[in-house]
Amino acid sequence: MGPSPRPEGGWERRFVADAARAREAVDVYTGAGFEVRAVPARLEDLGGGALREGCESCWLAQAFGFQVIYTRRPPAAPVPRGGGDT
């Protein structure tokens, strides 16, 4: 799915999940009214330290299809003007 959503677009990174949990998260956040994106995890999404040093090929993330979940609130719908009972 292309590059990660940018914070300036109102997107918030929530967490990294395996493919099954990512699908559940998309359903839950969508049901709560959020816009949701699940993008394939990259090496830098998996944290630093020992994991990064021991996983330079990123085989674990690729093998299990880890996804990074991003959400944002949808833009506010315009409030209709007038339109009341007259």
Jmol script that loads the backbone (N, CA, C; Angstrom):
load data "model"
ATOM      1  N   MET A   1       0.819  -1.184   0.000  1.00  0.00           N
ATOM      2  CA  MET A   1       0.000   0.000   0.000  1.00  0.00           C
ATOM      3  C   MET A   1       0.859   1.242   0.000  1.00  0.00           C
ATOM      4  N   GLY A   2       1.826   1.550  -0.626  1.00  0.00           N
ATOM      5  CA  GLY A   2       2.512   2.828  -0.679  1.00  0.00           C
ATOM      6  C   GLY A   2       3.165   3.227   0.630  1.00  0.00           C
ATOM      7  N   PRO A   3       3.601   4.481   0.693  1.00  0.00           N
ATOM      8  CA  PRO A   3       4.311   4.943   1.881  1.00  0.00           C
ATOM      9  C   PRO A   3       3.411   5.065   3.098  1.00  0.00           C
ATOM     10  N   SER A   4       4.054   5.121   4.256  1.00  0.00           N
ATOM     11  CA  SER A   4       3.316   5.276   5.507  1.00  0.00           C
ATOM     12  C   SER A   4       2.601   6.618   5.528  1.00  0.00           C
ATOM     13  N   PRO A   5       1.413   6.661   6.116  1.00  0.00           N
ATOM     14  CA  PRO A   5       0.712   7.936   6.251  1.00  0.00           C
ATOM     15  C   PRO A   5       1.558   8.919   7.050  1.00  0.00           C
ATOM     16  N   ARG A   6       1.470  10.174   6.723  1.00  0.00           N
ATOM     17  CA  ARG A   6       2.281  11.205   7.373  1.00  0.00           C
ATOM     18  C   ARG A   6       1.524  11.845   8.527  1.00  0.00           C
ATOM     19  N   PRO A   7       2.248  12.138   9.623  1.00  0.00           N
ATOM     20  CA  PRO A   7       1.593  12.779  10.777  1.00  0.00           C
ATOM     21  C   PRO A   7       0.908  14.085  10.412  1.00  0.00           C
ATOM     22  N   GLU A   8       1.502  14.863   9.491  1.00  0.00           N
ATOM     23  CA  GLU A   8       0.882  16.137   9.140  1.00  0.00           C
ATOM     24  C   GLU A   8      -0.457  15.953   8.436  1.00  0.00           C
ATOM     25  N   GLY A   9      -0.744  14.761   7.981  1.00  0.00           N
ATOM     26  CA  GLY A   9      -2.047  14.463   7.394  1.00  0.00           C
ATOM     27  C   GLY A   9      -3.064  14.057   8.450  1.00  0.00           C
ATOM     28  N   GLY A  10      -2.666  14.163   9.714  1.00  0.00           N
ATOM     29  CA  GLY A  10      -3.559  13.810  10.806  1.00  0.00           C
ATOM     30  C   GLY A  10      -3.507  12.346  11.198  1.00  0.00           C
ATOM     31  N   TRP A  11      -2.631  11.570  10.568  1.00  0.00           N
ATOM     32  CA  TRP A  11      -2.537  10.141  10.862  1.00  0.00           C
ATOM     33  C   TRP A  11      -1.741   9.910  12.135  1.00  0.00           C
ATOM     34  N   GLU A  12      -2.211   8.985  12.971  1.00  0.00           N
ATOM     35  CA  GLU A  12      -1.513   8.595  14.193  1.00  0.00           C
ATOM     36  C   GLU A  12      -1.144   7.123  14.098  1.00  0.00           C
ATOM     37  N   ARG A  13       0.110   6.828  14.377  1.00  0.00           N
ATOM     38  CA  ARG A  13       0.549   5.432  14.411  1.00  0.00           C
ATOM     39  C   ARG A  13      -0.006   4.818  15.688  1.00  0.00           C
ATOM     40  N   ARG A  14      -0.663   3.674  15.566  1.00  0.00           N
ATOM     41  CA  ARG A  14      -1.240   3.007  16.735  1.00  0.00           C
ATOM     42  C   ARG A  14      -0.344   1.881  17.229  1.00  0.00           C
ATOM     43  N   PHE A  15      -0.087   0.875  16.395  1.00  0.00           N
ATOM     44  CA  PHE A  15       0.741  -0.252  16.820  1.00  0.00           C
ATOM     45  C   PHE A  15       1.094  -1.119  15.625  1.00  0.00           C
ATOM     46  N   VAL A  16       1.976  -2.100  15.864  1.00  0.00           N
ATOM     47  CA  VAL A  16       2.367  -3.087  14.853  1.00  0.00           C
ATOM     48  C   VAL A  16       1.685  -4.391  15.225  1.00  0.00           C
ATOM     49  N   ALA A  17       1.117  -5.072  14.223  1.00  0.00           N
ATOM     50  CA  ALA A  17       0.379  -6.308  14.494  1.00  0.00           C
ATOM     51  C   ALA A  17       0.612  -7.319  13.374  1.00  0.00           C
ATOM     52  N   ASP A  18       0.387  -8.586  13.704  1.00  0.00           N
ATOM     53  CA  ASP A  18       0.422  -9.601  12.653  1.00  0.00           C
ATOM     54  C   ASP A  18      -0.813  -9.415  11.779  1.00  0.00           C
ATOM     55  N   ALA A  19      -0.852 -10.108  10.659  1.00  0.00           N
ATOM     56  CA  ALA A  19      -1.911  -9.884   9.678  1.00  0.00           C
ATOM     57  C   ALA A  19      -3.324 -10.081  10.241  1.00  0.00           C
ATOM     58  N   ALA A  20      -3.524 -11.119  11.034  1.00  0.00           N
ATOM     59  CA  ALA A  20      -4.858 -11.385  11.590  1.00  0.00           C
ATOM     60  C   ALA A  20      -5.290 -10.278  12.548  1.00  0.00           C
ATOM     61  N   ARG A  21      -4.387  -9.865  13.447  1.00  0.00           N
ATOM     62  CA  ARG A  21      -4.725  -8.787  14.396  1.00  0.00           C
ATOM     63  C   ARG A  21      -4.908  -7.464  13.659  1.00  0.00           C
ATOM     64  N   ALA A  22      -4.169  -7.250  12.586  1.00  0.00           N
ATOM     65  CA  ALA A  22      -4.311  -6.017  11.814  1.00  0.00           C
ATOM     66  C   ALA A  22      -5.711  -5.940  11.205  1.00  0.00           C
ATOM     67  N   ARG A  23      -6.209  -7.053  10.676  1.00  0.00           N
ATOM     68  CA  ARG A  23      -7.571  -7.060  10.103  1.00  0.00           C
ATOM     69  C   ARG A  23      -8.601  -6.751  11.186  1.00  0.00           C
ATOM     70  N   GLU A  24      -8.414  -7.339  12.363  1.00  0.00           N
ATOM     71  CA  GLU A  24      -9.339  -7.053  13.473  1.00  0.00           C
ATOM     72  C   GLU A  24      -9.290  -5.579  13.853  1.00  0.00           C
ATOM     73  N   ALA A  25      -8.088  -5.019  13.932  1.00  0.00           N
ATOM     74  CA  ALA A  25      -7.937  -3.612  14.301  1.00  0.00           C
ATOM     75  C   ALA A  25      -8.602  -2.695  13.279  1.00  0.00           C
ATOM     76  N   VAL A  26      -8.453  -3.015  12.004  1.00  0.00           N
ATOM     77  CA  VAL A  26      -9.098  -2.206  10.962  1.00  0.00           C
ATOM     78  C   VAL A  26     -10.605  -2.222  11.175  1.00  0.00           C
ATOM     79  N   ASP A  27     -11.168  -3.385  11.437  1.00  0.00           N
ATOM     80  CA  ASP A  27     -12.622  -3.487  11.665  1.00  0.00           C
ATOM     81  C   ASP A  27     -13.059  -2.686  12.895  1.00  0.00           C
ATOM     82  N   VAL A  28     -12.291  -2.802  13.986  1.00  0.00           N
ATOM     83  CA  VAL A  28     -12.656  -2.114  15.228  1.00  0.00           C
ATOM     84  C   VAL A  28     -12.563  -0.599  15.056  1.00  0.00           C
ATOM     85  N   TYR A  29     -11.436  -0.123  14.535  1.00  0.00           N
ATOM     86  CA  TYR A  29     -11.269   1.326  14.366  1.00  0.00           C
ATOM     87  C   TYR A  29     -12.261   1.894  13.350  1.00  0.00           C
ATOM     88  N   THR A  30     -12.528   1.163  12.277  1.00  0.00           N
ATOM     89  CA  THR A  30     -13.509   1.621  11.293  1.00  0.00           C
ATOM     90  C   THR A  30     -14.885   1.713  11.939  1.00  0.00           C
ATOM     91  N   GLY A  31     -15.243   0.709  12.720  1.00  0.00           N
ATOM     92  CA  GLY A  31     -16.521   0.722  13.421  1.00  0.00           C
ATOM     93  C   GLY A  31     -16.646   1.864  14.413  1.00  0.00           C
ATOM     94  N   ALA A  32     -15.502   2.335  14.912  1.00  0.00           N
ATOM     95  CA  ALA A  32     -15.503   3.459  15.857  1.00  0.00           C
ATOM     96  C   ALA A  32     -15.469   4.808  15.136  1.00  0.00           C
ATOM     97  N   GLY A  33     -15.509   4.780  13.803  1.00  0.00           N
ATOM     98  CA  GLY A  33     -15.584   6.020  13.041  1.00  0.00           C
ATOM     99  C   GLY A  33     -14.267   6.592  12.553  1.00  0.00           C
ATOM    100  N   PHE A  34     -13.182   5.850  12.711  1.00  0.00           N
ATOM    101  CA  PHE A  34     -11.878   6.326  12.251  1.00  0.00           C
ATOM    102  C   PHE A  34     -11.633   5.931  10.806  1.00  0.00           C
ATOM    103  N   GLU A  35     -10.782   6.695  10.121  1.00  0.00           N
ATOM    104  CA  GLU A  35     -10.180   6.252   8.878  1.00  0.00           C
ATOM    105  C   GLU A  35      -8.993   5.400   9.312  1.00  0.00           C
ATOM    106  N   VAL A  36      -8.747   4.297   8.624  1.00  0.00           N
ATOM    107  CA  VAL A  36      -7.706   3.365   9.049  1.00  0.00           C
ATOM    108  C   VAL A  36      -6.862   2.955   7.854  1.00  0.00           C
ATOM    109  N   ARG A  37      -5.562   2.840   8.101  1.00  0.00           N
ATOM    110  CA  ARG A  37      -4.659   2.280   7.104  1.00  0.00           C
ATOM    111  C   ARG A  37      -3.781   1.252   7.794  1.00  0.00           C
ATOM    112  N   ALA A  38      -3.589   0.137   7.140  1.00  0.00           N
ATOM    113  CA  ALA A  38      -2.655  -0.893   7.603  1.00  0.00           C
ATOM    114  C   ALA A  38      -1.612  -1.028   6.505  1.00  0.00           C
ATOM    115  N   VAL A  39      -0.366  -0.708   6.818  1.00  0.00           N
ATOM    116  CA  VAL A  39       0.700  -0.761   5.825  1.00  0.00           C
ATOM    117  C   VAL A  39       1.736  -1.792   6.256  1.00  0.00           C
ATOM    118  N   PRO A  40       2.371  -2.456   5.289  1.00  0.00           N
ATOM    119  CA  PRO A  40       3.385  -3.453   5.645  1.00  0.00           C
ATOM    120  C   PRO A  40       4.479  -2.834   6.509  1.00  0.00           C
ATOM    121  N   ALA A  41       4.860  -3.544   7.555  1.00  0.00           N
ATOM    122  CA  ALA A  41       5.912  -3.070   8.450  1.00  0.00           C
ATOM    123  C   ALA A  41       7.256  -3.105   7.736  1.00  0.00           C
ATOM    124  N   ARG A  42       8.041  -2.079   8.009  1.00  0.00           N
ATOM    125  CA  ARG A  42       9.410  -2.013   7.513  1.00  0.00           C
ATOM    126  C   ARG A  42      10.335  -2.260   8.699  1.00  0.00           C
ATOM    127  N   LEU A  43      11.586  -2.468   8.432  1.00  0.00           N
ATOM    128  CA  LEU A  43      12.543  -2.754   9.488  1.00  0.00           C
ATOM    129  C   LEU A  43      12.507  -1.683  10.568  1.00  0.00           C
ATOM    130  N   GLU A  44      12.463  -0.419  10.176  1.00  0.00           N
ATOM    131  CA  GLU A  44      12.469   0.657  11.171  1.00  0.00           C
ATOM    132  C   GLU A  44      11.189   0.692  12.002  1.00  0.00           C
ATOM    133  N   ASP A  45      10.109   0.075  11.521  1.00  0.00           N
ATOM    134  CA  ASP A  45       8.862   0.025  12.285  1.00  0.00           C
ATOM    135  C   ASP A  45       8.914  -0.988  13.424  1.00  0.00           C
ATOM    136  N   LEU A  46       9.867  -1.891  13.368  1.00  0.00           N
ATOM    137  CA  LEU A  46       9.940  -2.969  14.347  1.00  0.00           C
ATOM    138  C   LEU A  46      10.796  -2.621  15.552  1.00  0.00           C
ATOM    139  N   GLY A  47      11.243  -1.405  15.651  1.00  0.00           N
ATOM    140  CA  GLY A  47      12.006  -0.973  16.814  1.00  0.00           C
ATOM    141  C   GLY A  47      13.496  -1.091  16.583  1.00  0.00           C
ATOM    142  N   GLY A  48      14.232  -0.742  17.585  1.00  0.00           N
ATOM    143  CA  GLY A  48      15.685  -0.753  17.485  1.00  0.00           C
ATOM    144  C   GLY A  48      16.277  -1.850  18.330  1.00  0.00           C
ATOM    145  N   GLY A  49      17.500  -1.629  18.733  1.00  0.00           N
ATOM    146  CA  GLY A  49      18.175  -2.546  19.634  1.00  0.00           C
ATOM    147  C   GLY A  49      18.448  -3.906  19.028  1.00  0.00           C
ATOM    148  N   ALA A  50      18.349  -4.927  19.870  1.00  0.00           N
ATOM    149  CA  ALA A  50      18.715  -6.289  19.475  1.00  0.00           C
ATOM    150  C   ALA A  50      17.870  -6.800  18.321  1.00  0.00           C
ATOM    151  N   LEU A  51      16.585  -6.456  18.300  1.00  0.00           N
ATOM    152  CA  LEU A  51      15.733  -6.941  17.212  1.00  0.00           C
ATOM    153  C   LEU A  51      16.234  -6.418  15.880  1.00  0.00           C
ATOM    154  N   ARG A  52      16.529  -5.136  15.822  1.00  0.00           N
ATOM    155  CA  ARG A  52      17.001  -4.556  14.572  1.00  0.00           C
ATOM    156  C   ARG A  52      18.341  -5.156  14.160  1.00  0.00           C
ATOM    157  N   GLU A  53      19.262  -5.298  15.118  1.00  0.00           N
ATOM    158  CA  GLU A  53      20.578  -5.832  14.797  1.00  0.00           C
ATOM    159  C   GLU A  53      20.498  -7.288  14.352  1.00  0.00           C
ATOM    160  N   GLY A  54      19.590  -8.060  14.931  1.00  0.00           N
ATOM    161  CA  GLY A  54      19.490  -9.468  14.600  1.00  0.00           C
ATOM    162  C   GLY A  54      18.563  -9.763  13.439  1.00  0.00           C
ATOM    163  N   CYS A  55      17.943  -8.742  12.892  1.00  0.00           N
ATOM    164  CA  CYS A  55      16.915  -8.965  11.869  1.00  0.00           C
ATOM    165  C   CYS A  55      17.095  -8.032  10.680  1.00  0.00           C
ATOM    166  N   GLU A  56      18.327  -7.800  10.271  1.00  0.00           N
ATOM    167  CA  GLU A  56      18.573  -6.867   9.176  1.00  0.00           C
ATOM    168  C   GLU A  56      17.873  -7.306   7.885  1.00  0.00           C
ATOM    169  N   SER A  57      17.676  -8.603   7.674  1.00  0.00           N
ATOM    170  CA  SER A  57      16.997  -9.054   6.458  1.00  0.00           C
ATOM    171  C   SER A  57      15.489  -8.920   6.582  1.00  0.00           C
ATOM    172  N   CYS A  58      15.017  -8.674   7.821  1.00  0.00           N
ATOM    173  CA  CYS A  58      13.597  -8.468   8.083  1.00  0.00           C
ATOM    174  C   CYS A  58      12.745  -9.679   7.703  1.00  0.00           C
ATOM    175  N   TRP A  59      13.318 -10.857   7.779  1.00  0.00           N
ATOM    176  CA  TRP A  59      12.582 -12.059   7.388  1.00  0.00           C
ATOM    177  C   TRP A  59      11.376 -12.300   8.268  1.00  0.00           C
ATOM    178  N   LEU A  60      11.471 -11.968   9.538  1.00  0.00           N
ATOM    179  CA  LEU A  60      10.365 -12.214  10.463  1.00  0.00           C
ATOM    180  C   LEU A  60       9.138 -11.391  10.074  1.00  0.00           C
ATOM    181  N   ALA A  61       9.343 -10.117   9.826  1.00  0.00           N
ATOM    182  CA  ALA A  61       8.230  -9.240   9.442  1.00  0.00           C
ATOM    183  C   ALA A  61       7.615  -9.703   8.129  1.00  0.00           C
ATOM    184  N   GLN A  62       8.437 -10.113   7.178  1.00  0.00           N
ATOM    185  CA  GLN A  62       7.917 -10.568   5.892  1.00  0.00           C
ATOM    186  C   GLN A  62       7.190 -11.900   6.030  1.00  0.00           C
ATOM    187  N   ALA A  63       7.739 -12.805   6.818  1.00  0.00           N
ATOM    188  CA  ALA A  63       7.154 -14.132   6.958  1.00  0.00           C
ATOM    189  C   ALA A  63       5.780 -14.082   7.618  1.00  0.00           C
ATOM    190  N   PHE A  64       5.617 -13.195   8.583  1.00  0.00           N
ATOM    191  CA  PHE A  64       4.352 -13.135   9.310  1.00  0.00           C
ATOM    192  C   PHE A  64       3.463 -11.981   8.877  1.00  0.00           C
ATOM    193  N   GLY A  65       3.888 -11.203   7.909  1.00  0.00           N
ATOM    194  CA  GLY A  65       3.047 -10.137   7.367  1.00  0.00           C
ATOM    195  C   GLY A  65       2.686  -9.063   8.373  1.00  0.00           C
ATOM    196  N   PHE A  66       3.627  -8.666   9.216  1.00  0.00           N
ATOM    197  CA  PHE A  66       3.338  -7.616  10.190  1.00  0.00           C
ATOM    198  C   PHE A  66       2.895  -6.339   9.482  1.00  0.00           C
ATOM    199  N   GLN A  67       1.952  -5.655  10.103  1.00  0.00           N
ATOM    200  CA  GLN A  67       1.403  -4.417   9.552  1.00  0.00           C
ATOM    201  C   GLN A  67       1.475  -3.328  10.615  1.00  0.00           C
ATOM    202  N   VAL A  68       1.640  -2.096  10.169  1.00  0.00           N
ATOM    203  CA  VAL A  68       1.579  -0.950  11.072  1.00  0.00           C
ATOM    204  C   VAL A  68       0.198  -0.331  10.884  1.00  0.00           C
ATOM    205  N   ILE A  69      -0.509  -0.143  11.990  1.00  0.00           N
ATOM    206  CA  ILE A  69      -1.862   0.407  11.961  1.00  0.00           C
ATOM    207  C   ILE A  69      -1.796   1.911  12.212  1.00  0.00           C
ATOM    208  N   TYR A  70      -2.391   2.681  11.307  1.00  0.00           N
ATOM    209  CA  TYR A  70      -2.507   4.132  11.439  1.00  0.00           C
ATOM    210  C   TYR A  70      -3.984   4.492  11.427  1.00  0.00           C
ATOM    211  N   THR A  71      -4.345   5.487  12.218  1.00  0.00           N
ATOM    212  CA  THR A  71      -5.738   5.965  12.210  1.00  0.00           C
ATOM    213  C   THR A  71      -5.755   7.479  12.181  1.00  0.00           C
ATOM    214  N   ARG A  72      -6.881   8.012  11.760  1.00  0.00           N
ATOM    215  CA  ARG A  72      -7.153   9.443  11.901  1.00  0.00           C
ATOM    216  C   ARG A  72      -8.655   9.618  11.933  1.00  0.00           C
ATOM    217  N   ARG A  73      -9.046  10.696  12.569  1.00  0.00           N
ATOM    218  CA  ARG A  73     -10.472  11.014  12.587  1.00  0.00           C
ATOM    219  C   ARG A  73     -10.844  11.577  11.229  1.00  0.00           C
ATOM    220  N   PRO A  74     -12.008  11.225  10.715  1.00  0.00           N
ATOM    221  CA  PRO A  74     -12.411  11.776   9.421  1.00  0.00           C
ATOM    222  C   PRO A  74     -12.671  13.274   9.548  1.00  0.00           C
ATOM    223  N   PRO A  75     -12.542  13.997   8.443  1.00  0.00           N
ATOM    224  CA  PRO A  75     -12.850  15.427   8.497  1.00  0.00           C
ATOM    225  C   PRO A  75     -14.289  15.630   8.947  1.00  0.00           C
ATOM    226  N   ALA A  76     -14.506  16.685   9.701  1.00  0.00           N
ATOM    227  CA  ALA A  76     -15.857  16.982  10.184  1.00  0.00           C
ATOM    228  C   ALA A  76     -16.764  17.276   8.992  1.00  0.00           C
ATOM    229  N   ALA A  77     -17.940  16.718   9.047  1.00  0.00           N
ATOM    230  CA  ALA A  77     -18.915  16.974   7.985  1.00  0.00           C
ATOM    231  C   ALA A  77     -19.415  18.406   8.137  1.00  0.00           C
ATOM    232  N   PRO A  78     -19.609  19.097   7.020  1.00  0.00           N
ATOM    233  CA  PRO A  78     -20.121  20.465   7.125  1.00  0.00           C
ATOM    234  C   PRO A  78     -21.512  20.479   7.741  1.00  0.00           C
ATOM    235  N   VAL A  79     -21.742  21.451   8.571  1.00  0.00           N
ATOM    236  CA  VAL A  79     -23.052  21.609   9.206  1.00  0.00           C
ATOM    237  C   VAL A  79     -23.959  22.323   8.219  1.00  0.00           C
ATOM    238  N   PRO A  80     -25.134  21.735   7.936  1.00  0.00           N
ATOM    239  CA  PRO A  80     -26.052  22.394   6.999  1.00  0.00           C
ATOM    240  C   PRO A  80     -26.515  23.737   7.549  1.00  0.00           C
ATOM    241  N   ARG A  81     -26.611  24.701   6.676  1.00  0.00           N
ATOM    242  CA  ARG A  81     -27.096  26.034   7.086  1.00  0.00           C
ATOM    243  C   ARG A  81     -28.584  26.117   6.836  1.00  0.00           C
ATOM    244  N   GLY A  82     -29.255  26.772   7.749  1.00  0.00           N
ATOM    245  CA  GLY A  82     -30.705  26.918   7.586  1.00  0.00           C
ATOM    246  C   GLY A  82     -31.350  25.560   7.651  1.00  0.00           C
ATOM    247  N   GLY A  83     -32.129  25.236   6.712  1.00  0.00           N
ATOM    248  CA  GLY A  83     -32.687  23.919   6.543  1.00  0.00           C
ATOM    249  C   GLY A  83     -33.613  23.445   7.644  1.00  0.00           C
ATOM    250  N   GLY A  84     -33.881  24.266   8.641  1.00  0.00           N
ATOM    251  CA  GLY A  84     -34.782  23.853   9.704  1.00  0.00           C
ATOM    252  C   GLY A  84     -36.223  24.020   9.262  1.00  0.00           C
ATOM    253  N   ASP A  85     -37.146  23.646  10.122  1.00  0.00           N
ATOM    254  CA  ASP A  85     -38.562  23.839   9.809  1.00  0.00           C
ATOM    255  C   ASP A  85     -38.871  25.333   9.899  1.00  0.00           C
ATOM    256  N   THR A  86     -39.503  25.825   8.875  1.00  0.00           N
ATOM    257  CA  THR A  86     -39.899  27.233   8.895  1.00  0.00           C
ATOM    258  C   THR A  86     -41.340  27.382   8.561  1.00  0.00           C
TER     259      THR A  86
END
end "model"
wireframe off; spacefill off
backbone 0.3
color backbone group
